[in-house]
Each structure stands twice: as structure tokens, then as C-alpha cells.
Amino acid sequence: MLSYSDALETILSLPFRIETERVPLLDACERIMAAPFQAAFALPRFDQSAMDGYCVRASDFQGALPITLPVVGESAAGRPSADALAPGTAMGISTGAKLPAGADAIVPVEWTTPSADGARVTIAQQPTAGRFIRRQGEDVADGAWLFGPGKRLSPAALAFLAMYNVPEIEVFRRPRVAVFTSGDEIKAFGEALRETDIVGVNVYYLEHELRAFGCDVRFFGIAPDEPAAWRAMFEDALGWGDAVVTTAGVSMGEHDVVGGCIRDLGGRVRFWKANVRPGKPMLVAEVGGKPFFGLPGNPVSVCANTEIFLKPFLRQALAIQPIETPRRAMTLVSECPRDKARLFFVFARSAVRDGREIVEALAHQSSGNLANPASANALIVAEPGPDAIAAGETVSVLPITPF
């Protein structure tokens, strides 16, 4: 049985390469960039005003205020003035407009009183050279490399790149992940349930978690506890997906068929069982050159294995850094259970209280209590030990992230 670190290292060594593709920039929201983006020009592209008002020469303001200057035209956004600003004059300027040669200060309109005919303006406050001016390249230098592989294009990031008016961008193709589950007692959502039936919620959890990660997910169904049926569904899934993820059937019981089917198909089992809680009976293999993850049937185990194993695997494939979510040291405000022999990932709630990060272990940490993952935003990483961790101790916490 592999340790957590050895199991993760094994998973990260699986062959899994995602091709790239070029897509229209405006269709690339939430896609993952596959190449760095180089700025074709500086931002701002020129020295510009950050305020509506007047541009002036700061050296003209050496005496007492207020001062009245003649207005010699306007530099508007999209309609810059071709004239340089002469000493002893002011020019109207709008936010975003190009600063004319000779000007080095902006007087906000709130500091001014224009004459009725607009030919003169009285300025009541002292302007400062450089104030209210956005300098060329102060946001982005010409030729700068922006973002890079692994950057998720949020709406704001997409809007930023759209400023460069490029038609396409290189992104990773969406990884195709085939998902299914098994069990004679498992029913699809919406089906009538007998007393001993349960809804196969694991596949719905996986479907939405993986889609949020940017994967193309297809649900292949619910296989009965019968090797031929499971194998047929797996072969369909393997033919479509870049990777296959299943739940249930990976323990050692009479109805757990996954291990035997994988070997019959010529798969290479990389490990079967990780020394973690929850999620110990996990089977990881390569079949037909593709990675296979056989997760347990208990829903809490599926949630934990997704956080600690599947997400780092996908981050590595998509060049997302860091591959492992950084842990944080937090103060425990409740007793936290430990396992005597296994690394225990305890579902928890973290928060900031009085300026310090705190975390509380949720109650009833059983593999079937899906209420805990539904309420948690973190996992306490509890090393093996004979006794619970007492409140007030500092613990290592793994934040739960959407990707």
C-alpha cells in the first residue's frame, strides 16, 4: 500500500499529454492557455490624461493662485491635438486623451472655472508635474510576455487580451474524461428508488467538478456488478476518453469486479490502495496507453481522492501551477480526529477570526457522510497518531479549490 506522497508521485508519472488548439479569442473564456502571449504594443500606448480637465505646464505656476490662462484647443479621446502646448497656455483634455507635447501636468475640471466663452480658464489649485498622467507602458511594456501556459482565461483576463485585438489564441484542448459507476443498487438521478437503492451521486459530482476544471466529460452509465457488463462499458469509455474515471467496485469483495477486468484487458496496475483516509481502496492503472482511476464507491472518498489526486494530475497536464495546492498553517478551534495508521484528510471549515486563520473539523467524518464535503472549504491534513488533535494546536490545511 503506497503512502500519499508515493501514490501522488505515481499518478503524476502517468502518460497523459493534451494537445493544443487555436480558438477565436472571444470563445476562449475559461480555457487554459497553452503558450505565452507577447504584447504587441505598450499599455497605455501613449502618455494620456487620467482626468477630464486641462493640461498645462507646471512651470507656469510659480506665483500666487488663482491664475487665468488662455485655452488653446482640446485633446479629446480618439481625437488628439496635433499642436504642442505653448508656455502660458492651457488645453482642454479628456480622460484617456493623448497628452500633447509640452504639457506635463493635468488640472482636473473640478479645480477650474472656465470663462463663459471657453476662451480662458481660471485655475484655483497648484498642479503637480506628472500627477493625473498615465505614462506610456506603465501597465504593460512593449514586447512584454503576458500570462503563459496554465493561465485560465477569466472574463477579466480575456478582456485584457482583447485590447490587443488578436483573432485567435492557443489553448489546451479540453481533456476528454469518461466517467461511469457500477453497482446493482445504484440508480440514476430521477429513477424510482427501492428502500435498498441509492442515487449514483458520485458521477454527478465528478461530472461537474471535472467540467469546472475545463474537461469535456461524458457519463457512460451505471454498470451492474457483473464483469462482462463492466468491461463492455469500460471499453466504450476508453475508446472515447483521454482518461477514464470510475467509482465503486475497487475493494476486495465478491462483487468488486474492477481489478480483474483491468488485468484481463492487459492493463498495467500502478497501485491498488493508498494509505490515506478516506479513499484507501483506489486503483490506478494504464490501459491502452491511457490513465485509469478506479475510485471507491463511498462519496466522501470520491471527493477526497478528487482533491488530493485527480486535480494535481489535471493541473500538471494543463501546465497549471502550482500542481499541488499549497497548504496553510491554521489554528484548530475544535478537536480533530486522527487515524492510527493512515494520513487522514479531514473535511473542515476555515475562516479568518481576529486577524488569524482558523479551522474547524466537521463532525461525523465517515465515508458516507456527503454533508461534510458539501459544507467544507478545506481539508485538515492529520498525520497518523493514537489520539485526536486538541483545539488550539496548529495544523496543516489544504484549501479546497475549484481547479
C-alpha positions in Angstrom: 0.0 0.0 0.0 1.5 3.3 -1.1 2.0 6.4 1.0 0.2 9.5 0.0 3.3 11.1 -1.5 4.3 7.9 -3.3 0.8 7.5 -4.7 0.7 11.1 -5.9 4.2 10.7 -7.5 3.0 7.6 -9.3 -0.1 9.4 -10.6 1.9 12.3 -11.8 4.2 9.9 -13.7 1.2 8.5 -15.8 1.4 9.2 -19.5 -1.1 11.9 -20.3 -0.4 14.6 -22.9 -3.1 17.1 -24.0 -2.8 18.6 -27.5 -3.2 22.3 -28.1 -5.5 24.1 -30.5 -6.1 27.7 -31.7 -9.6 29.1 -31.0 -11.2 32.5 -31.5 -10.2 34.8 -28.6 -13.7 35.7 -27.7 -14.6 32.0 -27.5 -11.7 31.2 -25.1 -13.3 32.3 -21.8 -12.3 29.8 -19.0 -10.0 27.9 -21.4 -6.4 27.2 -20.3 -3.6 29.0 -22.2 -1.1 26.7 -23.8 1.5 29.3 -24.9 2.7 32.7 -23.5 1.2 35.9 -25.0 3.5 38.7 -26.1 2.3 42.3 -26.0 2.5 43.8 -29.5 2.5 47.3 -28.0 2.7 49.1 -24.7 -0.2 49.9 -22.5 -1.0 52.8 -22.3 0.1 53.2 -25.9 1.0 56.9 -25.2 1.1 59.4 -22.3 -2.5 60.1 -21.5 -4.7 62.0 -19.1 -6.4 60.2 -16.2 -8.9 63.0 -15.6 -11.2 65.4 -17.5 -9.9 68.9 -17.3 -7.0 70.9 -18.7 -3.3 70.1 -19.5 -0.8 72.7 -18.6 2.9 73.3 -18.0 3.7 73.0 -14.2 6.4 75.7 -14.6 3.8 78.3 -15.4 2.5 78.1 -11.8 5.2 79.9 -9.8 3.2 82.7 -8.4 0.0 83.2 -6.4 -3.2 81.4 -7.2 -5.7 81.5 -8.8 -4.3 82.0 -12.2 -6.1 82.6 -15.5 -4.7 81.1 -18.8 -5.9 81.2 -22.4 -7.4 77.9 -23.7 -5.8 76.9 -27.0 -7.9 74.0 -28.1 -8.6 70.5 -27.0 -7.1 67.0 -27.0 -10.0 64.5 -26.8 -10.0 60.8 -26.5 -9.7 59.5 -30.1 -9.1 63.0 -31.4 -5.7 64.1 -30.2 -4.4 67.6 -30.7 -1.6 67.9 -33.3 -0.3 71.1 -31.6 2.3 71.3 -28.8 1.3 73.2 -25.7 2.9 76.7 -25.6 4.1 78.2 -22.3 1.5 80.2 -20.5 -1.5 78.4 -22.1 -3.9 75.6 -21.2 -5.5 73.0 -23.4 -8.8 71.1 -22.7 -8.3 67.4 -22.3 -10.5 64.4 -21.6 -9.8 61.1 -19.7 -7.8 58.8 -21.9 -6.8 61.5 -24.4 -3.2 61.8 -25.6 -1.0 64.4 -23.7 0.2 67.0 -26.2 3.9 67.8 -26.4 5.0 70.4 -23.9 2.3 69.6 -21.3 3.4 67.9 -18.1 0.5 68.3 -15.7 -3.2 67.8 -15.5 -5.7 70.2 -13.8 -8.9 68.4 -13.0 -12.0 70.2 -14.2 -13.1 70.4 -10.5 -10.2 72.8 -9.8 -11.2 75.2 -12.6 -13.7 77.9 -13.6 -13.9 78.4 -17.4 -15.0 81.8 -18.9 -18.4 82.0 -20.4 -17.0 81.8 -24.0 -14.5 79.0 -23.0 -11.5 81.0 -24.2 -9.9 81.3 -20.8 -9.8 79.1 -17.6 -9.1 80.2 -14.0 -7.2 77.5 -12.0 -7.5 77.6 -8.3 -5.2 74.8 -7.2 -1.5 74.1 -7.8 -0.9 71.4 -10.4 2.0 68.9 -10.0 4.1 67.7 -12.8 3.2 64.1 -13.6 0.1 63.9 -11.5 -3.1 62.5 -13.2 -1.0 61.3 -16.1 -0.9 57.7 -17.2 2.6 57.1 -18.7 3.2 55.1 -21.8 3.9 51.5 -20.9 3.3 51.9 -17.2 0.8 49.0 -17.2 2.5 46.8 -19.9 5.8 47.3 -21.6 6.0 46.9 -25.4 7.1 43.3 -26.1 6.3 42.0 -22.5 5.3 38.4 -22.1 1.8 38.2 -20.6 0.5 35.2 -18.7 1.6 31.9 -20.1 0.8 28.2 -20.2 -1.6 27.2 -17.5 -3.3 30.6 -17.2 -7.1 30.2 -17.0 -8.7 32.9 -19.1 -11.1 34.6 -16.7 -13.5 37.2 -18.1 -11.1 39.9 -17.0 -8.1 38.2 -18.5 -10.0 37.7 -21.8 -11.0 41.4 -21.8 -7.3 42.3 -21.2 -6.0 40.3 -24.1 -8.9 41.6 -26.3 -7.2 45.0 -26.0 -4.6 43.6 -28.4 -7.3 42.7 -31.0 -5.8 39.3 -31.8 -8.2 37.0 -33.6 -7.1 33.7 -32.0 -5.2 32.2 -29.1 -3.5 28.9 -28.4 -5.2 26.9 -25.6 -5.1 23.3 -24.4 -7.8 21.1 -25.9 -10.3 20.1 -23.3 -9.3 16.8 -21.8 -11.9 14.1 -22.5 -12.7 12.3 -19.3 -15.0 9.3 -19.4 -16.9 8.7 -16.2 -19.2 5.8 -15.1 -20.1 3.9 -12.0 -21.2 0.4 -11.1 -23.4 -1.4 -8.6 -26.7 -3.3 -8.6 -28.0 -0.9 -6.0 -27.0 2.3 -7.9 -29.7 4.2 -9.8 -29.7 7.3 -12.0 -31.0 10.5 -10.6 -34.7 10.7 -11.2 -35.3 6.9 -11.2 -37.7 5.4 -8.7 -35.9 4.0 -5.7 -36.4 0.9 -3.7 -35.5 1.0 0.0 -32.1 -0.5 -0.7 -31.3 1.6 -3.8 -29.2 4.8 -3.8 -28.7 7.5 -6.3 -25.3 7.3 -8.0 -24.3 10.8 -6.9 -20.6 10.2 -7.4 -20.8 10.5 -11.2 -22.7 13.8 -10.9 -20.1 15.2 -8.5 -17.3 14.1 -10.8 -19.1 15.4 -13.9 -19.4 18.9 -12.5 -16.0 19.0 -10.7 -14.2 18.0 -13.9 -16.2 20.4 -16.1 -15.3 23.2 -13.8 -11.7 22.2 -14.3 -12.2 22.6 -18.1 -12.6 18.9 -19.0 -15.0 17.5 -21.6 -16.9 14.9 -19.5 -19.1 12.1 -20.8 -21.2 9.9 -18.5 -21.3 6.4 -19.8 -23.8 4.9 -17.4 -24.2 2.5 -14.5 -22.8 -1.0 -14.9 -24.2 -3.9 -12.9 -21.9 -5.9 -10.6 -21.1 -8.3 -13.5 -17.6 -8.4 -15.1 -18.7 -8.7 -18.7 -21.1 -5.7 -18.4 -18.4 -3.6 -16.6 -15.8 -4.5 -19.2 -18.1 -3.6 -22.1 -18.8 -0.2 -20.6 -15.2 0.4 -19.8 -14.1 -0.4 -23.4 -16.6 2.1 -24.7 -15.4 4.7 -22.2 -11.7 4.0 -23.1 -12.4 4.4 -26.8 -13.8 7.9 -26.3 -11.8 9.4 -23.4 -8.2 10.6 -22.8 -8.7 9.2 -19.3 -11.3 7.1 -17.6 -12.6 7.6 -14.0 -15.0 5.1 -12.4 -16.4 4.8 -8.9 -17.1 1.6 -6.9 -16.0 -2.0 -7.5 -12.4 -1.5 -6.4 -12.5 -3.1 -3.0 -11.8 -6.8 -2.3 -15.4 -8.1 -2.0 -17.1 -10.7 -4.1 -18.9 -8.0 -6.2 -15.9 -5.8 -6.7 -15.0 -6.6 -10.4 -12.7 -3.7 -11.4 -9.3 -5.1 -10.7 -9.9 -8.4 -12.5 -11.3 -6.6 -15.6 -8.4 -4.3 -15.8 -5.9 -7.2 -15.7 -8.0 -9.1 -18.3 -7.8 -6.1 -20.6 -4.0 -6.1 -20.3 -3.9 -3.0 -18.1 -0.8 -2.2 -16.0 -1.9 -1.6 -12.4 0.3 1.1 -10.9 -1.1 0.8 -7.4 -4.1 -0.6 -5.6 -4.7 1.1 -2.3 -3.2 4.3 -0.9 -2.5 4.8 2.8 -5.0 7.6 3.1 -8.3 8.1 4.8 -10.8 8.5 3.2 -10.2 6.9 -0.2 -7.9 4.0 0.6 -9.2 1.4 -1.9 -8.2 3.4 -5.0 -6.9 1.6 -8.1 -4.7 3.4 -10.6 -3.7 1.8 -13.9 -2.7 2.4 -17.5 -4.9 0.7 -20.1 -4.2 1.1 -23.8 -1.8 3.9 -23.0 -4.4 5.9 -21.1 -4.7 6.6 -17.4 -7.5 4.9 -15.4 -8.6 5.9 -12.0 -10.8 3.5 -10.1 -12.2 5.4 -7.2 -14.1 3.9 -4.2 -17.8 3.9 -4.1 -18.2 5.9 -0.9 -19.0 9.5 -1.9 -16.7 11.2 0.7 -13.8 9.1 -0.6 -14.5 10.2 -4.1 -14.5 13.9 -3.0 -11.2 13.4 -1.1 -9.5 11.5 -3.9 -10.5 14.1 -6.4 -9.0 16.9 -4.4 -5.7 15.2 -3.4 -5.1 13.1 -6.6 -7.2 13.9 -9.6 -6.8 17.7 -9.5 -3.0 17.7 -9.2 -2.9 15.2 -12.2 -5.0 17.6 -14.3 -3.1 20.6 -13.2 0.1 19.0 -14.4 -1.4 18.1 -17.7 -2.6 21.6 -18.3 0.5 23.4 -17.0 -1.4 24.9 -14.1 0.9 26.0 -11.2 1.3 25.1 -8.5 0.4 21.4 -9.2 -0.3 20.8 -5.5 -2.5 23.2 -3.7 -0.2 25.0 -1.1 -1.1 24.1 2.4 -1.6 26.7 5.1 -0.9 26.6 8.8 -4.1 27.4 10.8 -5.2 27.3 14.4 -7.5 24.4 15.2 -10.7 25.6 17.1 -12.2 22.1 17.6 -10.9 18.7 18.3 -9.8 16.9 15.1 -9.8 13.2 14.7 -6.8 11.2 13.6 -6.3 7.7 12.2 -3.9 5.4 13.9 -2.2 4.3 10.7 -3.3 6.4 7.8 -2.9 10.0 6.7 -6.4 11.5 7.4 -7.8 14.2 5.2 -10.4 15.7 7.5 -13.2 17.8 5.9 -13.2 21.2 7.6 -14.3 24.8 7.5 -11.7 27.5 7.6 -12.1 31.2 8.2 -10.3 34.4 9.5 -11.1 35.4 13.0 -9.5 38.4 14.7 -6.8 38.5 12.0 -5.7 34.9 12.2 -6.7 31.9 10.1 -8.7 29.2 12.0 -10.1 25.9 11.0 -12.8 23.6 12.5 -13.1 19.9 11.8 -16.6 19.0 10.8 -18.4 16.3 12.8 -19.1 12.6 11.8 -16.1 12.1 9.5 -17.5 8.9 7.8 -17.0 7.9 4.2 -20.7 8.1 3.5 -21.5 11.5 5.1 -21.6 13.6 2.0 -22.9 16.5 4.2 -19.3 17.2 5.1 -17.9 17.8 1.6 -21.0 19.8 0.9 -20.1 22.1 3.8 -16.3 22.1 3.7 -13.9 24.6 2.2 -10.7 22.9 3.4 -9.1 19.6 4.4 -7.1 19.2 7.6 -4.1 17.0 6.9 -3.9 15.0 10.1 -0.8 12.8 10.4 -1.3 9.3 11.9 -1.5 9.1 15.6 -3.2 7.5 18.6 -5.2 10.5 19.8 -7.2 13.3 18.4 -5.6 16.7 17.8 -6.6 19.1 20.5 -8.2 22.5 19.9 -5.5 25.3 20.0 -2.9 23.3 18.0 -1.5 24.5 14.7 -2.5 22.2 11.8 -1.7 21.9 8.1 -4.7 22.8 6.0 -5.3 22.1 2.3 -7.8 24.6 0.8 -10.5 23.1 -1.4 -10.2 24.8 -4.8 -12.5 24.7 -7.9 -9.5 23.9 -10.1 
